[in-house]
């Protein structure tokens, strides 16, 4: 038997339960979980915000652990190997998107902790194609947030139009933003942090920010233009009004990239976009192993607050209310 935390129905409380340890089938592995990040995406299953959800469900999609058992032989993976599993839980390899190599757009994609049981448990099943190798030197607790928050922010910056020396602005210095700032600095960008108030200025500069703009006292877009205009503004703070006001801080051909979920609609002036050929896009992609390797080499690490599995509800509540110390992680075993 194993201990797990599940949600029995949309909106219900987290329950600590005991379940039978699942057995891996062909092309699956059984992972002995060491750590699992608590992410805003877990609200999808907690509140029932996904069509066709089945309950009870074990959440958690920032999972690090050791392969405990193989469902079928593999030349790439072995028992005892430390692996991670992120949001993407597997793909069919047969639909048009998969045949084009666009696995993230798979018509029958699995989502860890949403359509399959996730990492709020001592053990979990994962598809082989969803595994990411954890580099040596990365602690499981530090590696867990890199599988979602790290993957997303690093992928957005790496695939953007910005190149070394360009001005990149990070909007928000929270769970996503503090990782984005570190990645931006290590990628060689001139980096500005946009944050409400000056409470986080010292931390931002300690992490390498070249500029800090207090959005509560200044016009952030004007300040960015005084610096020459941002090639990329990476929005990690979920405030649609604040995001829309940043468009005029972009230089010619600048990109505003949104990596946070915003409930409210945005009001934009098309003239502001057309004037300098600016673009706005959302981003949820990125290869987890790219972010993991880059972090291991450059020293990028998340700032985390650690909780035992039994305190998953507390960790989730602090994360949702913005009171957690950047990223919440459940430390479950090993490591």
N, C-alpha and C positions, 0 to 999 in steps of 0.2 A: 504494500500500500504506500501511497505518497500523500503528502500534504499539498493542498492547492487552495487558491482563492478564486471563487467563481461568482458570476452574476447570473441569477436565476430567471430574471425577466427585465424588460426595459425599465430603468429607473429604480430598480431594487438595490438594496445595500450589498456590499461585498460580503461574501460568506467564506469562512475558513472551513474547508471540508477535507475528508479523506477519500481518495479514489484509488482504484486499482491502477498500478503503473501500466500505461499502454504499451503495446508491443509493435515494433515497426514492421511495416509491410515492404514489398518490393519497392526499391528506389526511395526508401525512407530510412531515417536514423532515429534512435532514441537518444536524447540529450539529457545529461544530468546537469540541471541548471545551476550556475554559480551566481549570476546576477541578472536582473531585468530592470531596465529603465521604465519609469512611469512617465508617459507622454500624453500630451493633450489629445492625441489621436485615440487614446483609450476611451474617451468620452463617447466615441461612436457606438461602441458596444454597451457602455454603461447606460446611455440614454436611448439606445435603440434607433440610432440615426442612419441605419443602413438597410436597404430593402432586402427582405428574405433572411434576416438574421435568425439563427436557431439558438435556443437556450436549453440548458445552462451553458455558459461559455466562460472559459478562462481567458482573461485579457493578457496583454503584454506583447509588444513587438520590437523590443530592444533587448534581445536575449543573447547571453553569452554562457557557454557551458562546455562540457566535455562529451564527446561521442561515447555513449555507454554501450550501445548495441547497434549493429548494422542489420538492416532488413535484407540487403543483398550485397554481394561483393562489389567493391569499387577500388580502382587503382589510384584514385585521387584522395580518398579519405580513409581513415583508419580509427579503430577504437582507441580512446584516450586522447585524441586530437582535440585541441580547443577550437571551437567554431562559434560563429555568431549567426543569428537570424534576424532580419529586419522586417519591415512592413510587407515586402513582397514575399509571399509564402510558397510560390511555385507557379508553374505555367504548363500549358497543355502540349506545347511543341507541334501542334497540328493546325491551329487556326491561321488565317492569313497574316496576322500581326506576328505570330511566332515564326512563321516561315520566312518573314522579312527580318527576323532578328530583333523585333521590337517586343521583347518579352513583357515589358511593363504595361503594354497595351493588350495583353492576351485577353481573349474573349471569355475565357474560363479561369482567369487568374485566381489564386488563393491569396488571402490576406491574413497574415499571422495575428492571432488574437482577436480576429473579427469573424472570418469564415472558418478558421481552424482554431483549436485551443493554443494559447500562447504561453508566455513565460512566467506568469504568476503561479508557479508550481515548482516542485522539486524535480520533476521530469517533464519533458514534452517531446512530441513527435515533430520532425521537420522533414520536408522533401529535400533530396540531395541537391537538386538544382538551386535551392534557395540558400545553401550554406555559404558562409564567408569564412575564410581562414583568419584567425586572430594572430597578428604578428607577435613574436617574442618581445617581451618588454612592456607590453600593454596589460595592465591589471584588468581583470574582468569587470570590476565596478566602473573603471574609467572607460573601458571599451564599449560598454553597453550603450550609452547615449550617442556614441559615434555611428551606430547602426541606423539611426533615424535622423536626429538633429544634426549630427556631423555629416552624414551622407548628403543630406539635403542642402545645407549651407555650402559645403565644399563643392558639391556638384554644380550648384548655381554659379558660384564664382569662377570655377575652372572653365565652365562652358560659356561664360559671358564674353563680351567683346573687349573687356578690360585686359590690358597687358602691363607688364612690370613698369612702374612709374606713374601709371594712370591714377587719377583720383577716384577712390571708391568710398561711398558713404554707407555706414551700417546704421539703419534706423531701428533703435531699440537695443538695449544691452541686457537682455534676459537670458533665458535658457537657450534660445537659438542665437541671439546676438553675440553673446560672449564667445561662442565658438566661431561665428562668422568673422568677428574681429581678429581672432588669432590666425585664422586661415588667410584673411586678407593681408595681414602683415607678413606672414611667411611666404605668400605668393608674390611679394614685392610691390604691392600697391601703396600709394600714398593714401592713408586711411583716415577718414573722419567718422566720429561717432555722433549720432544725433539722439539725444536723450532729454526727457523732460526733467528739469532741475539739474543741480550740480552734484547730487549725492554720489553718482557713479563716476565722476570725472577722474578722480585719483586712480581708481581701478582701471579705467579705460586707458589712461596714459601708461600705467604700469604694464598693461598688456601690449603696449606698443603703438597706440593710436597717435597719429601726428596732430590731429585736430579734435576738439570737442566742442559741439554746438548745443547750447541749452535751448531747446525748442520752446520753452515757456517764456523766454524773455527776448528772443530774437526770431527773425524770419529765416528759417533754415534754408529755404531755397535761395534767398538773396545771399546768405553767407556762403553757400556752396558756389554761387556764381562769382563771388568775390575771390574765391580760390581758383577760379578758372572753369568751374562747372564739373560735375561728376560724370565720369564715363558710365558708372553703374551706381545705382542706389539699391541696396538690398534691404527690403522691408521685412523686419522680423516682429514688429509690434502690431497687434491686431486692432488698428484704428483707421477706418476707411477715410475719415476726414483728413487726418494727419497725412496719410499716404497720398491722397489726391493733391494736397498742397505742395508736395515735393517735386512734382513734374518739372516745374520751372527751374529746378536746381540742376537739371541735366544739361550737359554740353551737347553739341551737335552729334547726332547719332547715338545719344546716350540711352541707356536702358534702365528702366525701373522694374525690378524683379521682386515679386511677392512670394515669400515662402511661408507665410503665416495664414491661417484660416480667418477670414473676415466675414462676419455675418451680414453687416450692413452694405447696401450698394454704394458705389463710389460715384461722385459727380465730377466730371472732367470736361475741360475745354478742348475740343478737337483742334482748335487753332494752336493751342500750346504744344500739342503733339506734332502737328504738321510743320510748325514754324522751323524747327530744327531737326526734323526727321527722327523724333524721339519715339521710343516704343515702350509698351507696358506688357509684361507677361507674368504668368504664374509658373512656379517650378516645384515639382515634388520628386524629381528623379535623382540620378546619380548612383554610381556603383559603390556599394559599401566597402569593398576591399580597397578601392582607391583612397577613400577617406581614412581608412584604418592604416594603410601603409604610410600615407603622407603624415598622419599624426604621429606614428611611431618614430619616423625619421626626424621630424622637425620639433617634436616636443609639445605639440598641441594637445591639451588635455582639458576635459570638461571639469567645471567646479560642481561638486555633487554633495548632496545630503543623503545619507544612507539610512535605510529603514530595514527592519526584519520583515520577512514575508507576512507575518501576522499583523503588521501595521500598514498593510496595503491601503486600507481606507484612509488612514491618516496621511500617508504620502500623497495619495490622489487628491485629497481635499486641499492640502497645502499647495500642490501644483496648480490646481484649478483656480485657487484664490490668489495666486502670484506670491505666496509667502514662502515658497521653498527656496533654498539657496541655489539658484540657477537650475540644477537638474536633480530630480529625485530618483534614487536607485534602490531597488530591493536587493539586499545581499542574502542569498538563499543557501549557498553551500560552497565548499571547496575554496580554491583560490585564496 
